[in-house]
Amino acid sequence: MALDLPDGARRFFDGESETLIGLLKAPAAEHEAKVRELEEMPESVERIRSADIRSFASFAIGDMLGNENAIYFSTSQGWLGFTKERYPAYHKVVNALAGRAELRDQVGSATIMNAMIAWLKGRTLGDAEAEVGFSTFLLREVERLIRPCEVSVPIDNLRIGRDLRLANVVFRTFDAEHFEAFGQRTRPADPALLERQGTFLTKMRRAYEGHVFAVITVEADRQRALEVALEETESALVALRAFSMAAYVPEAPCYVGIRGRVWPCPGSPDTLLS
């Protein structure tokens, strides 16, 4: 079913978005060095040097903790965007849209932010596609981004003898057969890329072969699919931990969890939940 917003919500967000156009401003003096760095960067470089720069068309500024608090995009008249003082108004609209019941299960905030910047840039450049309300523009953009996404989340300190389903999540051991099939599915058509793919598969097998993954299919944009997959996996793990020793012995810790979110298990493989 196609996503939509009620007429009242459309009018509200279209009005708020139009207000944002009046808040656009040239980069603050403290951000001019970042603009110069971007403009002087050759278009042929393979990697972007600054982690704050999203693309050659726009870039974001973060505070000391890495939280975005200003963003600018290029136009034919120079760079425009939201300074630190005006950024909260832009962020408020994005968050309000991301929290709408009609969107939140399938559309992530990053997708809404990217669509907002594209719409604002289109309006300043007179792009015909942006000459519609932002809600219409956004729904048109997300329609092409939402698709079934299979997400595999690595789980540490868990062994299973066969596939195990809990709600929407399937816990599965990625064995040699899995990686062989993955290699066949992703085999590049260009022979020149075969060596690169082989190197990648070797690294993947070394890191993950024999490990358990939580596999879930989510229909959403890619960013939101990953968020939902992590949420669903954590919920499934809560149920799975009921079968660990920690559920019966308070002093016994449970080390089963998403990789990077749990401590390494100090015991031998025989002590793992199996």
NULUMFI-798349 format. One record per residue (C-alpha): residue number from 1; y, z, x. Coordinates in nm, 2 decimals. Layout:
N
{num = NUM | v = Y | w = Z | u = X}
...
END
This chain:
274
{num = 1 | v = 0.00 | w = 0.00 | u = 0.00}
{num = 2 | v = 0.34 | w = -0.10 | u = 0.14}
{num = 3 | v = 0.58 | w = 0.18 | u = 0.23}
{num = 4 | v = 0.89 | w = 0.22 | u = 0.02}
{num = 5 | v = 1.17 | w = 0.47 | u = -0.05}
{num = 6 | v = 1.32 | w = 0.57 | u = -0.39}
{num = 7 | v = 1.65 | w = 0.39 | u = -0.48}
{num = 8 | v = 1.84 | w = 0.72 | u = -0.45}
{num = 9 | v = 1.70 | w = 0.78 | u = -0.10}
{num = 10 | v = 1.78 | w = 0.42 | u = 0.00}
{num = 11 | v = 2.14 | w = 0.46 | u = -0.11}
{num = 12 | v = 2.18 | w = 0.79 | u = 0.07}
{num = 13 | v = 2.03 | w = 0.67 | u = 0.41}
{num = 14 | v = 2.22 | w = 0.34 | u = 0.39}
{num = 15 | v = 2.54 | w = 0.53 | u = 0.34}
{num = 16 | v = 2.46 | w = 0.77 | u = 0.63}
{num = 17 | v = 2.37 | w = 0.48 | u = 0.85}
{num = 18 | v = 2.70 | w = 0.29 | u = 0.77}
{num = 19 | v = 2.88 | w = 0.61 | u = 0.87}
{num = 20 | v = 2.71 | w = 0.60 | u = 1.21}
{num = 21 | v = 2.86 | w = 0.26 | u = 1.28}
{num = 22 | v = 3.21 | w = 0.43 | u = 1.28}
{num = 23 | v = 3.09 | w = 0.69 | u = 1.53}
{num = 24 | v = 2.98 | w = 0.44 | u = 1.80}
{num = 25 | v = 3.18 | w = 0.48 | u = 2.12}
{num = 26 | v = 3.18 | w = 0.35 | u = 2.47}
{num = 27 | v = 2.99 | w = 0.56 | u = 2.73}
{num = 28 | v = 3.15 | w = 0.89 | u = 2.83}
{num = 29 | v = 3.29 | w = 0.91 | u = 3.19}
{num = 30 | v = 2.99 | w = 1.12 | u = 3.30}
{num = 31 | v = 2.75 | w = 0.84 | u = 3.20}
{num = 32 | v = 2.93 | w = 0.55 | u = 3.36}
{num = 33 | v = 2.72 | w = 0.57 | u = 3.68}
{num = 34 | v = 2.41 | w = 0.52 | u = 3.47}
{num = 35 | v = 2.57 | w = 0.21 | u = 3.31}
{num = 36 | v = 2.65 | w = 0.07 | u = 3.65}
{num = 37 | v = 2.30 | w = 0.13 | u = 3.78}
{num = 38 | v = 2.15 | w = -0.05 | u = 3.48}
{num = 39 | v = 2.39 | w = -0.35 | u = 3.50}
{num = 40 | v = 2.33 | w = -0.39 | u = 3.88}
{num = 41 | v = 1.95 | w = -0.38 | u = 3.84}
{num = 42 | v = 1.79 | w = -0.72 | u = 3.89}
{num = 43 | v = 1.61 | w = -0.85 | u = 3.58}
{num = 44 | v = 1.31 | w = -0.95 | u = 3.79}
{num = 45 | v = 1.22 | w = -0.59 | u = 3.89}
{num = 46 | v = 0.88 | w = -0.49 | u = 3.76}
{num = 47 | v = 0.95 | w = -0.12 | u = 3.72}
{num = 48 | v = 1.26 | w = 0.06 | u = 3.58}
{num = 49 | v = 1.38 | w = 0.31 | u = 3.84}
{num = 50 | v = 1.53 | w = 0.57 | u = 3.61}
{num = 51 | v = 1.31 | w = 0.76 | u = 3.37}
{num = 52 | v = 1.60 | w = 0.79 | u = 3.14}
{num = 53 | v = 1.63 | w = 0.42 | u = 3.09}
{num = 54 | v = 1.43 | w = 0.29 | u = 2.80}
{num = 55 | v = 1.48 | w = -0.08 | u = 2.85}
{num = 56 | v = 1.74 | w = -0.33 | u = 2.97}
{num = 57 | v = 1.90 | w = -0.33 | u = 2.62}
{num = 58 | v = 1.94 | w = 0.05 | u = 2.57}
{num = 59 | v = 1.91 | w = 0.38 | u = 2.76}
{num = 60 | v = 1.91 | w = 0.74 | u = 2.67}
{num = 61 | v = 2.06 | w = 1.04 | u = 2.85}
{num = 62 | v = 1.88 | w = 1.38 | u = 2.86}
{num = 63 | v = 1.99 | w = 1.73 | u = 2.93}
{num = 64 | v = 1.84 | w = 1.96 | u = 3.20}
{num = 65 | v = 1.53 | w = 2.02 | u = 2.99}
{num = 66 | v = 1.47 | w = 1.65 | u = 2.93}
{num = 67 | v = 1.59 | w = 1.65 | u = 2.57}
{num = 68 | v = 1.77 | w = 1.34 | u = 2.47}
{num = 69 | v = 2.14 | w = 1.41 | u = 2.38}
{num = 70 | v = 2.31 | w = 1.07 | u = 2.42}
{num = 71 | v = 2.21 | w = 0.71 | u = 2.38}
{num = 72 | v = 2.38 | w = 0.37 | u = 2.44}
{num = 73 | v = 2.30 | w = 0.00 | u = 2.39}
{num = 74 | v = 2.44 | w = -0.32 | u = 2.53}
{num = 75 | v = 2.66 | w = -0.56 | u = 2.32}
{num = 76 | v = 2.86 | w = -0.87 | u = 2.41}
{num = 77 | v = 3.17 | w = -0.64 | u = 2.42}
{num = 78 | v = 3.01 | w = -0.39 | u = 2.66}
{num = 79 | v = 2.80 | w = -0.07 | u = 2.60}
{num = 80 | v = 2.83 | w = 0.13 | u = 2.28}
{num = 81 | v = 2.64 | w = 0.44 | u = 2.15}
{num = 82 | v = 2.66 | w = 0.81 | u = 2.07}
{num = 83 | v = 2.81 | w = 1.05 | u = 2.31}
{num = 84 | v = 2.69 | w = 1.41 | u = 2.33}
{num = 85 | v = 2.94 | w = 1.51 | u = 2.07}
{num = 86 | v = 2.84 | w = 1.24 | u = 1.82}
{num = 87 | v = 2.46 | w = 1.22 | u = 1.90}
{num = 88 | v = 2.37 | w = 1.50 | u = 1.66}
{num = 89 | v = 2.48 | w = 1.29 | u = 1.36}
{num = 90 | v = 2.26 | w = 1.01 | u = 1.46}
{num = 91 | v = 1.97 | w = 1.25 | u = 1.54}
{num = 92 | v = 2.01 | w = 1.42 | u = 1.20}
{num = 93 | v = 1.96 | w = 1.09 | u = 1.01}
{num = 94 | v = 1.65 | w = 1.00 | u = 1.22}
{num = 95 | v = 1.49 | w = 1.34 | u = 1.16}
{num = 96 | v = 1.56 | w = 1.33 | u = 0.79}
{num = 97 | v = 1.39 | w = 0.99 | u = 0.76}
{num = 98 | v = 1.10 | w = 1.10 | u = 0.97}
{num = 99 | v = 1.05 | w = 1.40 | u = 0.74}
{num = 100 | v = 1.04 | w = 1.19 | u = 0.42}
{num = 101 | v = 0.70 | w = 1.23 | u = 0.25}
{num = 102 | v = 0.69 | w = 0.85 | u = 0.20}
{num = 103 | v = 0.70 | w = 0.79 | u = 0.58}
{num = 104 | v = 0.59 | w = 1.09 | u = 0.78}
{num = 105 | v = 0.22 | w = 1.02 | u = 0.77}
{num = 106 | v = 0.25 | w = 0.67 | u = 0.92}
{num = 107 | v = 0.59 | w = 0.64 | u = 1.09}
{num = 108 | v = 0.70 | w = 0.83 | u = 1.40}
{num = 109 | v = 1.05 | w = 0.94 | u = 1.49}
{num = 110 | v = 1.05 | w = 0.71 | u = 1.79}
{num = 111 | v = 0.99 | w = 0.41 | u = 1.57}
{num = 112 | v = 1.28 | w = 0.51 | u = 1.35}
{num = 113 | v = 1.50 | w = 0.57 | u = 1.65}
{num = 114 | v = 1.42 | w = 0.22 | u = 1.79}
{num = 115 | v = 1.48 | w = 0.06 | u = 1.45}
{num = 116 | v = 1.81 | w = 0.24 | u = 1.42}
{num = 117 | v = 1.93 | w = 0.12 | u = 1.76}
{num = 118 | v = 1.82 | w = -0.24 | u = 1.68}
{num = 119 | v = 2.00 | w = -0.23 | u = 1.34}
{num = 120 | v = 2.32 | w = -0.08 | u = 1.49}
{num = 121 | v = 2.31 | w = -0.34 | u = 1.77}
{num = 122 | v = 2.25 | w = -0.62 | u = 1.52}
{num = 123 | v = 2.55 | w = -0.51 | u = 1.31}
{num = 124 | v = 2.78 | w = -0.50 | u = 1.61}
{num = 125 | v = 2.67 | w = -0.85 | u = 1.72}
{num = 126 | v = 2.68 | w = -1.00 | u = 1.36}
{num = 127 | v = 2.30 | w = -1.06 | u = 1.35}
{num = 128 | v = 2.20 | w = -1.19 | u = 1.01}
{num = 129 | v = 1.88 | w = -0.99 | u = 1.00}
{num = 130 | v = 2.08 | w = -0.67 | u = 1.03}
{num = 131 | v = 2.32 | w = -0.76 | u = 0.74}
{num = 132 | v = 2.11 | w = -0.54 | u = 0.51}
{num = 133 | v = 2.10 | w = -0.17 | u = 0.45}
{num = 134 | v = 1.92 | w = 0.03 | u = 0.72}
{num = 135 | v = 1.65 | w = 0.14 | u = 0.48}
{num = 136 | v = 1.56 | w = -0.22 | u = 0.41}
{num = 137 | v = 1.57 | w = -0.31 | u = 0.78}
{num = 138 | v = 1.35 | w = -0.01 | u = 0.87}
{num = 139 | v = 1.08 | w = -0.07 | u = 0.61}
{num = 140 | v = 1.07 | w = -0.44 | u = 0.72}
{num = 141 | v = 1.03 | w = -0.33 | u = 1.08}
{num = 142 | v = 0.76 | w = -0.07 | u = 1.02}
{num = 143 | v = 0.55 | w = -0.30 | u = 0.80}
{num = 144 | v = 0.46 | w = -0.50 | u = 1.11}
{num = 145 | v = 0.39 | w = -0.20 | u = 1.33}
{num = 146 | v = 0.16 | w = 0.00 | u = 1.10}
{num = 147 | v = -0.21 | w = -0.09 | u = 1.15}
{num = 148 | v = -0.54 | w = 0.09 | u = 1.20}
{num = 149 | v = -0.54 | w = 0.25 | u = 1.54}
{num = 150 | v = -0.85 | w = 0.40 | u = 1.70}
{num = 151 | v = -0.75 | w = 0.70 | u = 1.91}
{num = 152 | v = -0.98 | w = 0.87 | u = 2.16}
{num = 153 | v = -0.88 | w = 1.22 | u = 2.27}
{num = 154 | v = -1.06 | w = 1.36 | u = 2.58}
{num = 155 | v = -1.22 | w = 1.71 | u = 2.52}
{num = 156 | v = -1.29 | w = 1.95 | u = 2.80}
{num = 157 | v = -1.59 | w = 2.19 | u = 2.84}
{num = 158 | v = -1.80 | w = 2.05 | u = 2.55}
{num = 159 | v = -2.14 | w = 1.89 | u = 2.54}
{num = 160 | v = -2.31 | w = 1.74 | u = 2.24}
{num = 161 | v = -2.65 | w = 1.59 | u = 2.20}
{num = 162 | v = -2.54 | w = 1.33 | u = 1.95}
{num = 163 | v = -2.23 | w = 1.22 | u = 1.76}
{num = 164 | v = -2.08 | w = 1.50 | u = 1.55}
{num = 165 | v = -1.84 | w = 1.44 | u = 1.26}
{num = 166 | v = -1.59 | w = 1.70 | u = 1.14}
{num = 167 | v = -1.37 | w = 1.57 | u = 0.87}
{num = 168 | v = -1.20 | w = 1.25 | u = 1.00}
{num = 169 | v = -1.29 | w = 1.32 | u = 1.36}
{num = 170 | v = -1.61 | w = 1.21 | u = 1.54}
{num = 171 | v = -1.70 | w = 1.39 | u = 1.86}
{num = 172 | v = -1.88 | w = 1.14 | u = 2.09}
{num = 173 | v = -2.00 | w = 1.13 | u = 2.45}
{num = 174 | v = -1.86 | w = 0.83 | u = 2.64}
{num = 175 | v = -2.16 | w = 0.72 | u = 2.84}
{num = 176 | v = -2.22 | w = 0.42 | u = 3.06}
{num = 177 | v = -2.30 | w = 0.20 | u = 2.76}
{num = 178 | v = -1.97 | w = 0.28 | u = 2.61}
{num = 179 | v = -1.78 | w = 0.17 | u = 2.92}
{num = 180 | v = -1.98 | w = -0.15 | u = 2.95}
{num = 181 | v = -1.89 | w = -0.24 | u = 2.59}
{num = 182 | v = -1.53 | w = -0.15 | u = 2.65}
{num = 183 | v = -1.52 | w = -0.37 | u = 2.96}
{num = 184 | v = -1.66 | w = -0.67 | u = 2.76}
{num = 185 | v = -1.40 | w = -0.62 | u = 2.48}
{num = 186 | v = -1.11 | w = -0.60 | u = 2.71}
{num = 187 | v = -1.23 | w = -0.87 | u = 2.95}
{num = 188 | v = -0.92 | w = -1.08 | u = 3.04}
{num = 189 | v = -0.92 | w = -1.45 | u = 2.99}
{num = 190 | v = -0.74 | w = -1.51 | u = 3.32}
{num = 191 | v = -0.99 | w = -1.49 | u = 3.61}
{num = 192 | v = -0.71 | w = -1.37 | u = 3.83}
{num = 193 | v = -0.69 | w = -1.04 | u = 3.64}
{num = 194 | v = -1.07 | w = -0.96 | u = 3.66}
{num = 195 | v = -1.03 | w = -0.77 | u = 3.98}
{num = 196 | v = -0.75 | w = -0.55 | u = 3.83}
{num = 197 | v = -0.96 | w = -0.48 | u = 3.52}
{num = 198 | v = -1.26 | w = -0.39 | u = 3.74}
{num = 199 | v = -1.05 | w = -0.14 | u = 3.94}
{num = 200 | v = -0.91 | w = 0.01 | u = 3.61}
{num = 201 | v = -1.27 | w = 0.05 | u = 3.46}
{num = 202 | v = -1.39 | w = 0.21 | u = 3.78}
{num = 203 | v = -1.12 | w = 0.47 | u = 3.76}
{num = 204 | v = -1.18 | w = 0.53 | u = 3.40}
{num = 205 | v = -1.56 | w = 0.57 | u = 3.45}
{num = 206 | v = -1.51 | w = 0.81 | u = 3.74}
{num = 207 | v = -1.27 | w = 1.03 | u = 3.53}
{num = 208 | v = -1.44 | w = 1.01 | u = 3.19}
{num = 209 | v = -1.80 | w = 0.89 | u = 3.19}
{num = 210 | v = -2.02 | w = 1.16 | u = 3.05}
{num = 211 | v = -1.73 | w = 1.34 | u = 2.88}
{num = 212 | v = -1.69 | w = 1.41 | u = 2.51}
{num = 213 | v = -1.40 | w = 1.24 | u = 2.32}
{num = 214 | v = -1.27 | w = 1.30 | u = 1.97}
{num = 215 | v = -1.24 | w = 0.96 | u = 1.81}
{num = 216 | v = -1.03 | w = 0.90 | u = 1.50}
{num = 217 | v = -0.89 | w = 0.60 | u = 1.33}
{num = 218 | v = -0.54 | w = 0.64 | u = 1.19}
{num = 219 | v = -0.33 | w = 0.39 | u = 1.00}
{num = 220 | v = 0.02 | w = 0.43 | u = 1.14}
{num = 221 | v = 0.25 | w = 0.31 | u = 1.41}
{num = 222 | v = 0.11 | w = 0.38 | u = 1.76}
{num = 223 | v = 0.32 | w = 0.68 | u = 1.83}
{num = 224 | v = 0.26 | w = 0.85 | u = 1.50}
{num = 225 | v = -0.11 | w = 0.76 | u = 1.52}
{num = 226 | v = -0.14 | w = 0.95 | u = 1.85}
{num = 227 | v = 0.05 | w = 1.25 | u = 1.69}
{num = 228 | v = -0.18 | w = 1.26 | u = 1.39}
{num = 229 | v = -0.49 | w = 1.22 | u = 1.61}
{num = 230 | v = -0.39 | w = 1.52 | u = 1.82}
{num = 231 | v = -0.32 | w = 1.73 | u = 1.50}
{num = 232 | v = -0.66 | w = 1.63 | u = 1.34}
{num = 233 | v = -0.85 | w = 1.69 | u = 1.67}
{num = 234 | v = -0.70 | w = 2.04 | u = 1.70}
{num = 235 | v = -0.80 | w = 2.12 | u = 1.34}
{num = 236 | v = -1.16 | w = 1.99 | u = 1.41}
{num = 237 | v = -1.18 | w = 2.20 | u = 1.73}
{num = 238 | v = -1.08 | w = 2.51 | u = 1.53}
{num = 239 | v = -1.39 | w = 2.46 | u = 1.32}
{num = 240 | v = -1.61 | w = 2.37 | u = 1.62}
{num = 241 | v = -1.51 | w = 2.69 | u = 1.80}
{num = 242 | v = -1.68 | w = 2.89 | u = 1.52}
{num = 243 | v = -2.01 | w = 2.80 | u = 1.69}
{num = 244 | v = -1.90 | w = 2.93 | u = 2.04}
{num = 245 | v = -1.98 | w = 3.27 | u = 2.18}
{num = 246 | v = -1.61 | w = 3.36 | u = 2.15}
{num = 247 | v = -1.65 | w = 3.36 | u = 1.77}
{num = 248 | v = -1.88 | w = 3.66 | u = 1.79}
{num = 249 | v = -1.79 | w = 3.84 | u = 2.12}
{num = 250 | v = -1.41 | w = 3.91 | u = 2.13}
{num = 251 | v = -1.42 | w = 3.94 | u = 2.51}
{num = 252 | v = -1.58 | w = 3.60 | u = 2.56}
{num = 253 | v = -1.32 | w = 3.32 | u = 2.61}
{num = 254 | v = -1.37 | w = 2.97 | u = 2.47}
{num = 255 | v = -1.27 | w = 2.69 | u = 2.70}
{num = 256 | v = -1.33 | w = 2.40 | u = 2.46}
{num = 257 | v = -1.01 | w = 2.21 | u = 2.39}
{num = 258 | v = -0.81 | w = 1.89 | u = 2.45}
{num = 259 | v = -0.79 | w = 1.80 | u = 2.81}
{num = 260 | v = -0.47 | w = 1.94 | u = 2.96}
{num = 261 | v = -0.44 | w = 2.21 | u = 2.70}
{num = 262 | v = -0.72 | w = 2.44 | u = 2.81}
{num = 263 | v = -0.80 | w = 2.62 | u = 3.14}
{num = 264 | v = -1.09 | w = 2.48 | u = 3.34}
{num = 265 | v = -1.42 | w = 2.65 | u = 3.26}
{num = 266 | v = -1.52 | w = 2.88 | u = 3.54}
{num = 267 | v = -1.89 | w = 2.88 | u = 3.46}
{num = 268 | v = -2.17 | w = 2.63 | u = 3.52}
{num = 269 | v = -2.24 | w = 2.34 | u = 3.28}
{num = 270 | v = -2.51 | w = 2.55 | u = 3.12}
{num = 271 | v = -2.24 | w = 2.79 | u = 2.98}
{num = 272 | v = -2.06 | w = 2.51 | u = 2.79}
{num = 273 | v = -2.07 | w = 2.49 | u = 2.41}
{num = 274 | v = -2.36 | w = 2.25 | u = 2.34}
END
